[in-house]
Amino acid sequence: MDPKLHSRNVLVTGASGDIGAAIARQLASGGAHVLLHYHSSRDRVEALAGEQVFQTHGATILRADLTVEEEVQDMFSRVAADRVIHDFVCNAGYLKEEQVALSDMSLEQWNTTIERNLTSAFLSLRGYLNQLKNASTPPRDPSVVLIGSMSGVWGQPGHSDYSAAKASFTSGLLPTLKDEIIRIAPQGRVNLVAPGFVRTRMIEAKLTAKDEMIKVLQTASLRKFATPEDVANAVTYLVSSHLSGHVTGETLRLVGGKEGRVLFDPSEIQL
């Protein structure tokens, strides 16, 4: 189904990652001009922008450290001089792969994770909403899609910092912003996609740990992992006012029917 994104400019933060790139491709195939944000992986984003899917409607490459207020402000100022951002996919994030229990976690790790997930979201969301407010011709139906995580719903042992940051998306930002954006644009919408385990290059090593992967899938109805394209399809649906124009404040869980985390092996349980 055509999402009818023609003539719309959509900003995707963290477009250099597997999930961000898949989202950008899907939005471009739906007719959008995609603004590809990156922080340090310029080669990857340039290669992405050169793909055929972006040739019809074009793509804009933007660099900014989203934890630095001045860089975020400068990024939105540069865009405002050329075009209005209709829709925003808040995708950039950070997870320290090593598992560290809260009791052993350093303040530096905690602050870094909160800054690179939550503070970066605050600065970029604020920049987006202000450009809507200041636009000479603001979009009638802007859309924000937050990329959360099921870690923010179920928690994730060894990653309390990441879980806390993503929980703030689901329980704090989402219900608040969906009622704030309508003060700027009466038909503005804010929704959230919360993936579980997604097959990306970042977790390729984990996929070889068969026992751990079985544990991950034990409570999943579909008994498979999501792909970046699964996330991209969900995001495109929520970005599109044509497809989801009466959907706001919702969390779309991409977990394949999974109902929780398996904490123990049978050998660890004594009855």
NORRAWO-V875673 format. One line per field, one symbol per residue. ss: DSSP state (h for helix, s for strand, l for the rest). phi: phi as a letter, one per 40 degrees, with the letter a starting at -180 (. if undefined). psi: psi as a letter, one per 40 degrees, with the letter a starting at -180 (. if undefined). Layout:
ss = ???
phi = ???
psi = ???
This chain:
ss = llllllllsssslllllhhhhhhhhhhhhlllsssssslllhhhhhhhhllhhhllllssssslllllhhhhhhhhhhhhllllllsssslllllllllllhhhllhhhhhhhhhhhhhhhhhhhhhhhhhhhhllllllllssssslllhhhhlllllhhhhhhhhhhhhhhhhhhhhhhhhlllllsssssssllsslhhhhhhhllhhhhhhhhllllllllsshhhhhhhhhhhhlhhhhllllllsssslllllllllllhhhlll
phi = .ccfcdgbbbcbcgcccccccccccccccchccbcccabbccdccccccccdccccbgabcbbacccbdccccccccccccbacccbbbcbdaabccccbcdcbcccccdccccccbccccdccccccccccccccbcccbcbbbcccacccbcgadgaccccccccccccbcdccccccccccbdbcbbbbbbcccbcbccbdcccccdccccccccbcdcfaccbdccccccccdccccccbcbbagbbccbbggcbibccbcdccbbb
psi = hhefeheihhhhifeeiddddddddddddeeihhhhiidegddddddddeiddeddeiihhhhiheehddddddddddddedihhdihhgdhihhhdhhhiddehidddddddddedddddddddddddddddehdgiidgihhhhhaiededeihhefdddddddddddecddddddeddeedhdeiihihhgibhhhiddedddeegdddddddedehdefiiiiddddddddddddhdddfefhieihhhgefeieaihdiideehh.
